[in-house]
């Protein structure tokens, strides 16, 4: 960035008066500081169907049927003529690998200087949004289109960002029904050496189910953050549920991927087997192993050791972890969605060059639309893809 533009940003960031600004005022001041005419932030709703203007109640933009949505879907710049004259640049708002929404910058002409400053503004606003949304309810309210049920409210407080990743690995997830989840959840995190992933499904579909999943997530993270290996981590979940919720249990797949070698290790606790997609082919039996009992007191009473499984991933492999609400979802005339149709949907989207988060967004929408947005059970999908550091 040229020194003059860096100075504009430095002046804005160094001014203490800007620390406590609401986002709308901050956008206006930062745009002015960068010499931009007018900028507007749109955030994606929870179900990623609409882009909602952050600062007022203007009409929402469809993610599937608008240029702004095209920007969101492809994570790439899009440009169009503005109805009021001049030009509009649509830029993705990204927190690392996670899609937050889009930024619209209006200007008389989109010169290289304007576009460069617009990208700087988008990067700054993504950081500001991420830093504030954890404690500012205005962000949460703006991205919801209907009331959130209590079990869903509790579980969503525990969920990580939908998408995380680097240039070598991306992990992304979706979870429905967005406003009425009961016992499903996902987790993923990155260290310098390892991608950690988990998909969980607690017994039932009520507040007790949500509490079971929340305890399981907390135990999983607590063990992971103290350096526990995979068997120790799952044992911590077993012990926590047995101690605090002895009448509840939770199925799940918990996995660790070595980022350097592609070696994937996982444990299956009474859950559907992960699905491996390689070279646009579903290797349905590749990761099928006899599952262990669910996590919790039932396993401790079984008095048996859990099994750790391994598989070497190849560059470009995609692994899907999911709950049975996905494959058992009903589509035409009551027919189950099924594992083969699930795999085919991922393969077609991959062949079309869609980014991993967009693959899952479209897939979960196709399942929801077939059931008129009313799932019989929670449906969660987590997908990660790996490329070795040398690629």
Secondary structure, DSSP 4 states (H G I P E B T S, - for coil): --HHHHHHHHHHHH-GGGTT--HHHHHHHHHHHTT-SEEEEEEE-TTSSEEEESSS-PPPEESSSSHHHHHHHHTS-EEEE-TTSSEEEEEEEEETTEEEEEEEEEESS--HHHHHHHHHHHHHHHHHHHHHTTT-HHHHHHT-SSPPPHHHHHHHTT---SEEE-SSEEEEEEEESTT---SEEEEEEE-SSEEEEEEEEESSSSHHHHHHHHHHHHHHHHHHHTT--HHHHHHHHHHHHHHH-TT-EEEEEEEEEETTT-EEEEEEESSPPPEEEETTEEETTTT--PPBPPEEHHHHHH------EEEE--TT-EEEEE-HHHHT-B-GGG-B--HHHHHHHHHHHHHTT--HHHHHHHHHHHHHHHTTT--SS-EEEEEEEE--TT-
